[in-house]
């Protein structure tokens, strides 16, 4: 029989998996519909009336890595990793999760961290666009990895690193070789 904490943890894991799959699909839909990556789209401001010129990406074909796990709304114009969310919201692909005037706010994950898109992760292990989420307890990180990929933090399309001591992992740490109890992790999923 599951305890209350196990039920809550399983619900959070399921919510995270569902959000990962939804955000991956929304990212791909934007790219297919508009011929540009969200966040990197140099025509976003002309495409969507609720965006300004400062909300355009540079159009170089990659989502910049600055601000990947920065939840501060004062830092605008936002870097491309945060503009992903403004572009997805402007296109009507991501709804809600905005608590202030900026649409470039990253959505929270069920474990108190954030979701973030960026180009590359883990010091070159991934070199293309990735979706990352941070502040995952070890059991949750392993369960999410196991449901979507192979359950190993250093293999496959999902890889993990131990969050820094502040718990604000950025996907730029070293890939972990095992999931260890008592640690929190950043998972990055290759798009």
C-alpha positions as CSV (number, residue, x, y, z in Angstrom):
1,X,0.0,0.0,0.0
2,X,1.3,3.4,-0.9
3,X,1.7,6.1,1.7
4,X,0.5,9.6,1.2
5,X,4.0,10.8,0.4
6,X,4.5,8.1,-2.3
7,X,1.2,9.0,-3.9
8,X,2.2,12.7,-4.0
9,X,5.6,11.8,-5.4
10,X,4.1,9.6,-8.1
11,X,1.6,12.3,-9.1
12,X,4.5,14.8,-9.4
13,X,6.5,12.4,-11.5
14,X,3.5,11.8,-13.8
15,X,2.9,15.6,-14.1
16,X,6.6,16.1,-15.0
17,X,6.5,13.4,-17.6
18,X,3.3,14.8,-19.1
19,X,4.7,18.4,-19.1
20,X,8.0,17.2,-20.8
21,X,6.1,15.5,-23.5
22,X,3.8,18.4,-24.0
23,X,6.6,21.0,-24.1
24,X,8.6,18.8,-26.6
25,X,5.5,18.6,-28.9
26,X,4.8,22.4,-28.6
27,X,8.4,23.3,-29.4
28,X,8.3,21.0,-32.5
29,X,4.9,22.4,-33.6
30,X,6.2,26.0,-33.4
31,X,9.3,25.1,-35.5
32,X,7.1,23.3,-38.1
33,X,4.5,26.0,-38.2
34,X,6.8,29.0,-38.4
35,X,10.1,27.7,-39.8
36,X,12.1,29.0,-36.8
37,X,12.8,27.7,-33.4
38,X,10.8,29.4,-30.6
39,X,13.1,31.8,-28.8
40,X,15.3,32.1,-31.8
41,X,12.6,33.4,-34.2
42,X,13.7,36.7,-35.7
43,X,10.2,37.5,-36.9
44,X,8.2,36.8,-33.7
45,X,7.3,40.5,-33.1
46,X,5.8,40.8,-36.6
47,X,4.1,37.4,-36.3
48,X,2.5,38.1,-32.9
49,X,0.9,41.4,-31.9
50,X,1.6,41.0,-28.2
51,X,5.4,40.8,-28.7
52,X,7.8,43.7,-29.2
53,X,11.0,43.9,-31.2
54,X,13.0,43.1,-28.0
55,X,11.2,39.7,-28.1
56,X,12.8,38.6,-31.4
57,X,15.5,36.0,-31.4
58,X,18.6,36.4,-33.5
59,X,17.7,33.7,-36.1
60,X,21.0,31.8,-35.9
61,X,19.3,28.4,-35.6
62,X,20.1,27.8,-32.0
63,X,18.4,28.7,-28.7
64,X,20.8,30.8,-26.7
65,X,21.8,29.3,-23.3
66,X,21.7,32.4,-21.1
67,X,19.0,32.6,-18.5
68,X,18.1,28.9,-18.8
69,X,17.1,28.7,-15.1
70,X,16.7,32.3,-14.3
71,X,13.2,33.0,-13.0
72,X,13.7,36.7,-12.5
73,X,11.2,38.8,-14.5
74,X,13.3,42.0,-14.2
75,X,15.9,40.8,-16.7
76,X,14.3,41.9,-19.9
77,X,14.7,41.7,-22.8
78,X,15.0,38.0,-22.0
79,X,17.6,35.7,-23.4
80,X,16.5,33.3,-26.1
81,X,16.1,30.4,-23.6
82,X,13.4,32.5,-21.8
83,X,12.0,33.9,-25.1
84,X,11.1,30.3,-26.0
85,X,8.2,30.6,-23.5
86,X,7.1,34.0,-24.8
87,X,7.0,32.7,-28.4
88,X,5.2,29.5,-27.4
89,X,2.6,31.5,-25.4
90,X,2.2,34.1,-28.2
91,X,1.5,31.2,-30.7
92,X,-1.2,29.8,-28.3
93,X,0.8,26.6,-27.7
94,X,1.5,27.1,-24.0
95,X,-1.2,28.5,-21.8
96,X,-1.2,30.1,-18.3
97,X,1.7,29.9,-15.9
98,X,2.2,33.7,-16.2
99,X,2.0,35.5,-12.9
100,X,3.2,38.9,-14.0
101,X,3.5,41.0,-17.1
102,X,6.3,39.1,-18.8
103,X,5.3,36.2,-21.0
104,X,9.0,35.0,-21.0
105,X,8.6,33.5,-17.5
106,X,9.6,29.9,-17.4
107,X,7.0,27.4,-16.1
108,X,7.7,25.7,-12.7
109,X,8.2,22.0,-12.6
110,X,6.3,19.9,-10.0
111,X,9.4,19.7,-7.7
112,X,10.0,23.5,-7.1
113,X,12.4,24.0,-10.0
114,X,11.9,25.3,-13.5
115,X,11.6,24.0,-17.0
116,X,14.0,25.5,-19.5
117,X,15.1,25.2,-23.1
118,X,18.7,25.8,-24.1
119,X,21.2,24.8,-26.7
120,X,23.5,22.1,-25.5
121,X,24.0,20.7,-22.0
122,X,26.6,19.0,-19.8
123,X,29.7,20.5,-21.3
124,X,29.1,19.2,-24.8
125,X,27.4,15.9,-24.1
126,X,24.3,17.3,-25.8
127,X,25.0,19.8,-28.6
128,X,21.5,20.5,-29.9
129,X,18.4,22.0,-28.2
130,X,17.5,20.4,-24.9
131,X,14.6,20.7,-22.5
132,X,15.9,20.7,-18.9
133,X,14.3,20.7,-15.5
134,X,16.1,21.2,-12.2
135,X,15.7,20.5,-8.5
136,X,14.6,16.9,-8.9
137,X,15.0,14.6,-5.9
138,X,17.0,11.5,-6.9
139,X,14.0,9.1,-6.9
140,X,12.0,11.4,-9.1
141,X,14.9,12.0,-11.5
142,X,15.4,8.3,-11.9
143,X,11.7,7.6,-12.3
144,X,11.3,10.3,-15.0
145,X,14.4,9.0,-16.8
146,X,13.1,5.4,-16.6
147,X,9.6,6.3,-17.9
148,X,10.9,8.3,-20.9
149,X,14.3,6.8,-21.5
150,X,16.6,4.1,-20.0
151,X,16.8,5.1,-16.3
152,X,20.6,5.7,-16.5
153,X,21.8,9.3,-15.8
154,X,24.7,9.1,-18.2
155,X,23.2,7.3,-21.2
156,X,20.4,7.9,-23.7
157,X,18.3,10.9,-24.6
158,X,17.9,12.0,-21.0
159,X,21.0,12.7,-18.9
160,X,21.4,14.2,-15.5
161,X,23.8,16.1,-13.3
162,X,23.8,16.8,-9.6
163,X,22.5,20.3,-8.9
164,X,24.9,22.8,-7.4
165,X,24.8,23.4,-3.7
166,X,22.2,26.1,-4.3
167,X,20.0,23.7,-6.2
168,X,19.9,25.9,-9.3
169,X,21.4,23.5,-11.8
170,X,21.7,24.8,-15.3
171,X,22.4,21.7,-17.4
172,X,26.0,22.8,-17.6
173,X,27.4,20.5,-14.9
174,X,29.1,17.1,-15.3
175,X,26.9,14.1,-16.1
176,X,26.2,11.9,-13.1
177,X,27.0,8.2,-13.3
178,X,24.4,7.1,-10.7
179,X,21.4,8.5,-9.0
180,X,22.3,8.9,-5.3
181,X,19.8,9.3,-2.5
182,X,19.9,12.8,-0.9
183,X,21.0,14.5,-4.1
184,X,18.9,16.8,-6.3
185,X,19.4,16.7,-10.1
186,X,19.0,18.6,-13.3
187,X,17.7,16.4,-16.1
188,X,18.1,17.4,-19.7
189,X,16.2,15.8,-22.6
190,X,17.6,15.9,-26.1
191,X,15.0,17.3,-28.5
